[in-house]
């Protein structure tokens, strides 16, 4: 009764969650889209304001320090000629005049220092140096007590940008730090490599609120030489929502024809950004795709990582074709893709994924670049709790799109506990409990086989210390499975397992000094273990009725031999096996920091009992090698020892030569899924030219399913030019030759 009620609640919660996701994220992304569209008019203006806020903040610190802390010592005065007027209490410095404080240096042809009012006025080639800035101006006036600053004909640089303005002044308010209003007039921003062909950004005036980071800019335009383009009367915004990326692209796809597109990214919060892209297909329409992403690194026990992708088009193509269900593709097409993980506290975690679309071909037609790397689709939600020695999780996985065949789990409740001591003894025990309702969904959304499964596992073990550092750990395990089947008799299965493990661990430390490899000492941790498992069938009923719904899709990694380690366990069978394991870790130390140089593990099934149907011994090995920060190598291999068939062979090697060269070589062969080599190279020819190339080669067919090449060139001035070409062959829809031409202009 309790399980039935819990299942009903979870099913209702899953349906409500799916609806809320769709409504909430659709509304959020539509809102963000309108905000971005309004800012698309000359959006590169935001980049120039970053320099302005840095300049304003530096001047503002002058007054903030005097308001918040006791007055600092009087500045020192230096000049070829210094005079003091008793009546006005003003010191006049002429010839190489310098006013030096603990925070900045002010130099000019002439400086007037009013000791009573704490003001300084610099005239004639005035230079302000401090707060990571160097400002040139004809005249600078600083009020130390209020923080007000005024400058005329100023120029300031922040690599690679230069800002010029006829006048700058600030107004402090309420004597609060970070609370001031800054005003600029006749502002021009340009690259330090300015030439006749280089554009510049011009503003008649701009007002900036230092507290809220809001700005108002008037009469904005992009100038090329003496001519002004893209004139905008005024613009309002917030510097905290700055632009990050801009991209223009063009090409042709075999399924949808020629296209021209643009993409733009904005930072909407500290850890989130919003991207809007539009692709215009003359034969089909305009495909809009807003994306909202956020990632707060797990520096604390609470963090999140999410992405919300949407796409849509009114498809005017005359031959849109049929989808995988054999139905005509509609004119109005759209999709939503949601991925998230949220650790609420040290114990709680919430994760999920949802992908829904109007037809099976939309993603392949208009986002084939992502489809090539993102084809496995799941729709699920999971809430889990991690205790000191136990964990509880509830999961719901459903078929969102009828053409995606899968096994629905609604719900899947699981509890794992242990190993934990038994009443303070040297014995330890573990428990695994799972309840799941499984349904097979075909590629047409039809429900096939169904089962309700209750799975209970229990294990007890005790370690014994032997001479010469050996440890012996015997164990006993029991597992009972009960299947409630919809269309046939219920089934049960009970298995018992006897285990014996023999361990030894070896430690070593070696002094090795090598500056090139950045190593001073190497610690070696090596372990050997001999593991025996004998699993027998204790009781069964109607075993042939059990549908293999919860079963591994492919077994490419190390196969488990422990009874409780079998997670997808509808196909549990008796077996007896003896496995040898050898593990190694090399840890290097350099200047007090540690890093893993190598991890090498080898697993060999020495013997298996042929009396059991499940006697399939394997050999598995893996290595991760990082002898230096610029060199990494990893490889994995799995072999069926009975047939000699290679189930998995993969390796990856990457070599980096600073910012000059980056080479990666990859080889992979998975069962019967093909055998391919992949090579990618990036090389910086000089400070202005860079090339990139890549190729993928299928060794079985001797074909090249993918290749690419790219050249980037930065001529004198501010331009960056590029051309990229790629081709993909051998797929159902993604065969295409893509050519892209790029012309980027630093912040414009």
N, C-alpha and C positions, 0 to 999 in steps of 0.2 A: 504493500500500500504506500509506504513512504517513498519507495523507488519510483512508483508510478506517478505520485504527486510531484516528486522532484523532476521527473522527466517532462511532465506537462508544463511546469513552470519554466524549465530551461528552453523548451520548444517555443513557448510564448515569448520569452525574453529574446531568443535568437531572431524571431520574426520582427519584433519591435525594433531590435537593434539594427537590422538591415534597413528597415524603413527610415529610421532616424538618420542613419548614415547617408542615405540617398538625399533626403530633404536638406539636412544640415549642410553637407558639403556642397551640394548644388547651389544653395543660397549663398554660401560663403564665397565660392569661386566666381559666381556671377557678379557679386558685389566687388570682389577684387578686380575682376576684368574691367568693369566700368571705371574704377579708380585708375587703373593702369592706362586705359585708353585716353582718359583726360590728360594724363601726363606724357603721352607719347609725342606731343607737340614740342619738338626740340628738347628731348629729355636729357641730353648730355650736359645741359646747363648745371645739373646737380653736382657734377664732378668738380666744377670750378668753385663751388661754395665750400668744399672741404678745405681748400686753401684759405678762404676768407675766414672761416670759423677758427682755424689755427692761428691766424694773425690776430683776430679779435680776442681770442682767449689769452694769448701772450700778453697783450696790452692790459687786459682786464686783471691779470695777476698783480699788476703793479699796485692797484688800489686795494685789491682783496687782502693782500698781505698786511697792509697797515691797518685794516679794519679788524682783523682777526687776531693779530699777535701784537705784543709790545713793539713800539717803534724800533727799527733797526738803527745802527749807528749812522751818523751823517755820512753822505757820500764823499768820496775824495775828489778833489778838483786838481786838474793838471792842464797847463797851457804855457805857451811861450810868454804870454803877458796876462797877468791876473790883477784886476783892480776891484776895490770894494767901496761902494757908495754908502756912507753912514746914514744919510737921510732915507733912502729907499730900502736899505738893508739888502741890496742886490749885488752879487758878485758877477763881474764881467770877465769872461775868459776869451782870449783872442789868440789865433795861431795854434793849430794842432790842439784845439780844446778837447778835453776829455773829462766826462763826469762818470765816475766808476762807483757802482754799488755792489752789494753782495750777490745780486741777481742778474745784473745787466751792465753793459757799457754803452754810453752815449757819447759820440764824438761828432765834431762839426768844425766849421771855420770859426764860429762864434757861439758861445753858450752863455745865457743869462740864468743865474741861480738865485732865486728868492728864498732866503733861509726861513723867514717868518711864515710865508705861505706854502713852503715846500713845493715849489713849482720850478720846472726847468724848461727853458726855451732854447732849442738848437736851430741855428740858421746857417744856410749855405753848405751844401753837400753834407747833410746830417746823416749819420749812420747809427742805427740802433741794433745792438747785438745782444741776444739773450733769449731764453725760453725756446731754444732750438730754431731761432729765426734770425735773419739778417735783413733789416729794412733800410732802404735808401730813400731819402726824401730831401726836399729843399727846406722844409721847416717841420719841426716836431715840437709839440708842447705837451708836457706830462704834469698832471696834478697828482702828487704822491698821496695826499690824504683822501681824495675822493675816487681815485682811479680813473678819472677822465683823461682821455688822450685825444689829441688833434694832430693831424699830419697833412701836409700839402705836397702834391706832386711826388707821391711815394711809389716805390717799386720794391717788390718782395718776391723771392724765389723759393720754390719747394719742388725739388727735382721730380719730373723734368719740366715743371710749369713756372711761368713768370706772370705776376699780376701787377698791373699798373692802375693807378687811380689818381684823379686830380685832387681829391680831398677825402679824408677819413676823419670821423670824430665819434666819440663814445659818450654815453650819458649813463652814469651810475644811478641806481634807484634803490631806495630803502636800505642802503648800506648793507646789502647782502651779497655774499659771494655768488658768482655765476648769475647775477641778476643785473643786466645792463642792456642798453640798446645801442647798436652800432649802425652807422650810416656811411655809405660809400657813394661817391658821385663820379660819373664818367669812368667806369671800370672797364678794363680790357684784359682778357686772359689769353695767353698764347704759349706755345711750346718754346723752349730755350733755343731750339734750332729753327727759329722763325725765318722764313724766306718769302719771296713774292708769291709763291704758290701755296704757302701755308695759311690756313684760315685762323681767325681769332674770334673770340666771343666778346661782344661788347654789350654793356648795360649802361643806360643813362643814369640810373640810381638803384641802390638796393638798401633795404633796411632789414636788419637781423636782430631778433630777440635772443639774447644769450641765455635766457632761462628756459624757454620752450623750444629753441632751435627753429622757430618759424621764421620765414623770410618773405619779403615782398620785393620783387624785382620789376622795374619798369623799363619799357622801350628796349627790348632784347633783340639782338640780331647776330648772325654769323657773318663776319667780314672776310672777304678774300681780296687782298690788296686794298683799294679804296672803295670797293663796292660792298654793299650790305645785302645779305640774302636772309630769307626766312624771318622776317621781322614779326615780333610778337609784342602787343601793347603792354601786357603785364603778366606776371606769373607769381602764384603763391604756392608755398610748399613747406616741407619740413626736412631738415638736413638729416634727421634720423632715418629717413626712408630714402636711402641713396641708391643710385643705379650701380649694378655690378657687372653686367655683361650685355653685349650687343652683337648680333650675328645676322648677316645676309647670306642667302644661299639660292642656288638655282640648279636645276638638273632635269632628268627624265627618268621615269619609272615605267617598266614594261606594262603594268596593269592600268595605270592612270594617266600616262603621258607626261608632257612637260609641266614643270612647276617653277614658281618663283616665291620665295618665302623670306620672312624676317622673324627673329626671335629676340626677346628682351627680358632681362632678369632684374628684379628689384629686391632689396632687403626691406622686409616689412617689420621685422622685429630682430632682436639680438641674435636669435638662433634660427630664424626662418627667412625664407626668400620665396618670391613669387615670380613665375615665368609665364609670359604670354607669347605664343608663337602662332603665326598665320602662314599657311601655304596656299597660294592661288594656283589652281589647276584650270587652264583655259577650257578644257573639255569637260570638267566635272563641277567646278565651283570653288569656294574658299573653305579650307579646313582650319578651324580655330582649335587651339589646344592650350588651355590654362593649366598650370601646375603649381601647387603649393607644397613646399617641402620644409621640414624642420628637423634639426638634429642637435640635441643637447648632449654633449659627450658625457659618458658615465663617470664624471669626476666625483660624484656623490652617490649615495644609495638611491636617489631618485633621479631619473632621466627619462627622455622620450626620444623617439625617432619615428617620423611619419612622412608620408607622401600621399598627395591627392592629385591624381591626373584625370583630366577630362578632355574629351575631343568630340567635335561635331561638325557636320557638313550637310547642307542641302544639295544632294547629289543630282546634277542635271544630266548625267551621262545617259546616253540612249541604250547602252548595253552594259548594265550593271551586273548582270549574270544571276546565278543562283548561289545560295549559301550551302553549308554542309548538310542542312536538313532537307535540301531540295526545294526550298521556297524562294520566291523572287525577292531580291534585295530591295528594301524600301528606299524611297527618295530621301526621307529624313533619317539620317544615321547619326548615332552617337554612342559614347562609351564613358564609363567611369571606372577608375582603378584606384583602390584605397589600400594602403599598407601602413601598419602602425605597430609600435611596441611601446609600452609605458610601464616603467617600474615605479609603482606608487610609493613603496617604502622598501626597506631591506627585505621584507618578506613577500610582498604582493607584486604580481606582474600581470599585465593585461596585454594581449597581442591579438592581431587579426589581419585578415586580408579579404578583399572583395573585388571581383572584376565582373562587370555587367556591361553588355552592349546589345545593340539592336540586331546585329547579324554577325556571323562568324568571320566575314571577310573584311570588316572595317579596319581592324587593327593591321591586317596584312597589307591592305591597299594603301593606307595613308601613314602608317608608322612602321614600315618594314625594317627601318634601321634598328628599332627597338625589338621588333618581333624576332629578329635573328638571335637575340640573346635572352629572350624572355617568352618562352613558349609554354612552360609548365604552369597551369593555372589552378589555384585553389581558392576556395571561399570558406573561411573558417573564423571562429572567434574562440579564444582560450583565456580563461582566468585561472591563475595558479597561485598557490601559497607554499612557501619554502620554510619549513620549520627547522629546528636544530638538528634533528635526526630523521625527519620525515617531510614529505611533500604531498600536496593535494592539488589536482588539476581537474578542471571540467572543460570539455571541448565540444564544439558543435561544428561540423563540416557538412555543407550542403551543396547541391547542384544548382548553381545560379544560371548557367547557360545550358540549354538542353543538348547542345552538340558536344559538350564535354562529358565523356563517360568517366565515371568515378565511383568510389564507394562512399556513400553518405554515412556519417556518424553523428547521430542526433539522439541522445548525447553520447559522450565518452567520458565517464567518471573514473579517475584513477588515483590510488593512494599507494605511495611507496614509503617504507619505513626501514631504518637500519642501514648498515649493521649497528646494533646497540648491545651493550652488555646485558646479560641475563642475571638480574638481582645481584650485581656486584661481583659476579664470578668471571672466570676467564672465557666462559662461553659467550658467544654473540649470536644474535639472530636477526633475520630480515623478513619483511612481509611485503607482498605486492598484491593489491586487490584492484580489479577492473570490472566495470559494468558498461556495456556498450550495446546500442541498437544500430545494426548495420543493414544498409540497403544498397543493392547493386543498381546503379543507374546507367542505362545504355546511352549511346550517342544520339538517341532520339528522345531522351527524357523518360523512357519507359522503365518502370521498376521491375527488376528481375528477382533474384534470390534475396531473402531477408533472414535475419537471425537476431535474437537477443542473447547476448553472451555474458555469463558471470564467470570470472577467472580469478582463482585464489592461489597464491604461491607462498610457501614458507620455507625458510632455510635456517639451519643452525650449524655453527662451526666452532672449532677451538684450536688455537695455535699452540705448538709445542716447540721449545727451543732445543736444538741438538748441537753436538760439538762442531767446532770450526765454523761457527756462524750460520749453520743451516737452520731453517725453520720448516716444520711440517704442520700442515693445516688440513685435517680431515673435515668433511662436511656431509650433511644429509639434507636433502631437499624434497619437497612434496608439492605437487601442483594438481589442482582439480579444476576442470572446465565443464560448464553446463551450457548447452545450446538449446534455446527455445525457438524452434523452426516454424515458419508460417504454414507451409504446404505439405509437411511430412512429419514423421515421428521425431520427437526430441532426441538429442544425443548427449552423451556424457563421456568424459575421459579423465582418468586419473593416472598420473605418472609419478614415479619416485626416482631419485638420483642419488648415487653415492659418489663422492668426490675425494680426491687426494691431491694435495699441492705440496711441492717441495721447493723452497726458495733459498737463495743465497744472494747477498748484495756485497759488492766490492767497491771501495773508495780509494781514490788516488789523487795526489796534488803534485803539480810539477811547475817549477820555475822556468818560464820561457819568456825571453825579452825580445820583442820585435815591434819596432815603431811603425813599420809599413802596414803590418796586419793589426796594429794597435792591441797587443797582447803583452801582459806582464806575468800572468800565472794562468794555468789551466787546471781545472778540477774535473776529474773523470768519475762518473757514477755508472756502474755497470751491474746488471742483475741477470741471474739465470733462474728459470723456474721450469719444473716438470709437472704438468697438470694431467690428471686422469679423471675422466667422467664416464660413469656407466648409468645410463637412463633406461628404465624398464617401464612397460605398460602394466599397471596394477589392476585396472578395471576399465571396461568400456561398454558402451551400448550404442548401436546405430552409428558407428564411426563413418560409414560410407555416406551418411546423410549430411555430414558437416560441409557446408559450402566454404570454399577457400576465399573468403572476403577480406579478412585481415591477414594478408600475406605479403612478403616482400616482393616489390616489382622487379628488382634486380639485386643480386648479391655480389657487389663489386668490392666490398671492403672486407675486413677481417670478420669471419663468421664466428658468432658466439658459440661456446660449448656449455656454458652454465645454464641450468634449467630456468632460472629467474631472469636471465639476461635476454631471453627470447621475448621481444615485445610484440611484433606482428606474428601471432602464434596460433592461427587457425590450423596450420599444417604441422603441428608438433608430432614428432615420431621418436621412437626409442633409438638409441645409438650407444656405442662405446668407443671412446677415442683417447689417445695419448698424445699430448702436444708439448713440444719444447719451445720455450720463449727466451729470447735474449734481447735485452734492452740496454741502450747506451746513451749517455748524455755527456757532452763536453761543454763546460762553462768557462768562458774566458773573463779575466779581470784586467782592467786597464784604467789607471788613475782613479781607483776607488769605485768604478762602475763595472757591473757585471752584465754579460750578454751570452746567450746560448750560441755556441759555435757549431754544434752538431747534435742531431738526434737521430739515432739509428736503431731500428727495431726489426727483429726477424722472428717469425712464427712458423713452425714446421710441425705438421701432423705426422708423428712418427709411425703411428699404427692406428687402424680402425678395425672394428669387428665386422667381418663380412657377413655375419648372420643377420645383421640388421639392414633393412632397406635403405636407411638414411646414411649408410657408410660412404661418405664422400670426403676423403682427406684433402686438405689444401695446404699450400705454402704461400705465405704472405710476407712481404717485406716493404719497409718504407724508410726513407732517409731525408732529412732536412739539413742542409749544409750552408752555413753563413760564416765563413772564415774571416770576412772583412765586410764593412758596411757597403762596399761597392760590388760584392759578389754573393749571389744566392743560387742554390741548387736544391731541387727536391725531386723525388722519384717514388713511385709506388708500383708494386707488382703483385699479382695474384695468379696462381697456377693450380689447376685441377690435377692432383697427383695420379688419379686413376687413368685419365685419358691423355694427360700431358697437354691439355688445351690451356692456352693463356686466356684468362678471364679479364685481366686488366694489366695494361702496361702504360705508364704515363711518366713523363719527366718534364721539368721546366728548369731552364737556366737563364739567369739575368745578370748582365754585366753593365755597370754604369761607370763612366769616366767623367765624373763631375757633371758639368752642364754641357759637355761636348758630345759624348756618345752614350747611347742607351740601346743595348741589344738584348733581345729575349728570344729564346728558342724553346719550342714546346712540341712534345710528341705524345700522342694518346691513342690507345686502342682499347675499346671496351667491348668485350664479348664479340657479338656479331654486328656491332654498330659502326664499323669502319676503322680505318687506320690512317691517321693524318699527321703531317708535320706542319708546324706553323712558325714563321720567322718574322719578327718585327724589328726595325732599326730606325732610330732617330739620330741624326748627326747634325751638329752645328758647324757649318763650314767656316764661318767667321762671325763677327759681331752683327752682320746684316743678313746673312743667308743661312737657312736651315732646311734640311730635307728629311722626309720620313717615307718609309716604304715597308710593305708587308705582303706576305704571300702564304697561302695555305695549300698544301699538296696532299692529295689522296693517293696513298701508296698502292691500294688495292686496284683502283681504276686508272691510275697514272694520269689523273685529271687535276686541274687547278680550280677548285670551287670558289676561291676568293683571292683577289689581289688588290692592292691599293698603292698609291704614290702621292706625295704631297711636297710642294716647294713653297717656301715663304721667303720673301725678299723685302728688306726695309731700305729703300733708297734714301738719299739725303733729304732732310726735312722730316715731316711727321707721318709719312705714309707707310703702310705695311701692305704689300701685295702678296697674293697667294693663289695657287691653283692646285686642286686636288682631283684625282680621278680614281675610281674604284669599279670593280666588276664582280658580280656574284653569279654562279652558274650551278645547275643541278638541283634546284628546288622547284616546287610546284608553281609558285607565284613570284618569288623574289628575284628571279633572274633579271638583272638590269645592269646597265652601264651608267654610272653617275659621274657627272663632271661639275665641279663647283669652282667659281671664280670669286675671290674675295678682295676687297679694297677697304682696309681699316684705317681710321684716322684717330690716333690716340684717344682723346676724350670727346671727339665730335662724331 
